[in-house]
Amino acid sequence: MKSDGIARNAAYVGAGAGVTLFAIISLLPGSLIGGSVGIKIAGVHFRSPVTSQLFPRVIVAVSMLLGVLLFGSLFVAFGAMTG
């Protein structure tokens, strides 16, 4: 029973380290990669020079958010597994 608590605490410490590393290392690259994918998607649907209409902006913003969430979840999961 005691080893279960130690393993749980180590997983929490690893997840915290993963969040810290994510904030330091990959917050900006996750947003950049997600934004470039969003621009590609908006370019396919609304012709290549993307205009500043509302829907292409929403597509780019959502893809940036998804890129950040994907990178964040990867860092937290691998940090917890390492811990």
Secondary structure, 3 states (H helix, E strand, C coil): CHHHHHHHHHHHHHHHHHHHHHHHHHHHHHHHHHHHHHHHHHHHHHCCCCCCCHHHHHHHHHHHHHHHHHHHHHHHHHHHHHC
